[in-house]
Amino acid sequence: MDTGAKVDGHDGHYELDITEPNTYVVYNVNATTPVTLQKATYDFPLDPTDGLPSYPASNSFKGDVTKGVVRNFVLKVTGVKPDDRDYNPPQLDYEGKWHGAFYGGDVDVQLANWAPADEQLELDFTPTAPLIDGSQGKPITLTAEIPKGRAGVDVHDIPLGEYSLSAKVNGAPAQVSMKIYGTPVGYETPSASVPIIWVPDSTTHLSYPTVTVH
C-alpha cells in the first residue's frame, strides 16, 4: 500500500482509492486483527469470505482497478486457511507437513520412547480460558494410532486459547510434559496434565508447544 493513499475506516469498513492511472496494481488484499496471547500482541490473519487464496492464480482473487475491488473478512479461530484448502491437510499429521495451514493452533506430540508396537493415543484438551475471539472453548478429545517405530503425531487446528492437556496410551492414563522450544515457556516435569498455550514469536508467527507423553 502506498503511504500516500487515503484509507478511511469506520465500523470495520476500510477504503483505498486506487483510481489514479498508472499508480496502483492490486496484487493481493488481506487483513489481520491484533489479538493478545500470553501478554504479547499477535497479528491474527482474518478469513476472506470469498474463500479464495491470498495470492493470484488462475482461479483466485484478482483485483480490477477499473471496476473497484471489494473483499470481506471475518475472524475464524479454526479451519483451513485459503492457501492450503486445495491440499486438504489432515488434523492429525504424522509427517509434520502442515504447521501453519490452519487458523487454529498446532501441537507437536511426541512419545518419550518410540512406539515398540502400535500404540493407541488419546489426547484430552480442556479449556481453561476463553478463546481469542472471546467465546467459550469446548473440550476436545482426539485419538490417534501411533504405528510401530514412530515417535508421535502433529495435532493441528486447536482453536486458539488456553487448555489443560491430559493423555492416555492404550487406555491407561499417562504422564505428560510440555515445552515451547526457543522460549522460556515449559512444564518439563511429567505430570497428569500440562497447560497448553501458544506464544507469538513475532508479530505474525506463533511458536507451538511440544508435548512429551511419558
Summary of the structure (lengths in Angstrom):
residues: 214
radius of gyration: 20.6
end to end distance: 50.2
largest distance: 68.2
contacts: 578
relative contact order: 0.17
helix: 3%
strand: 43%
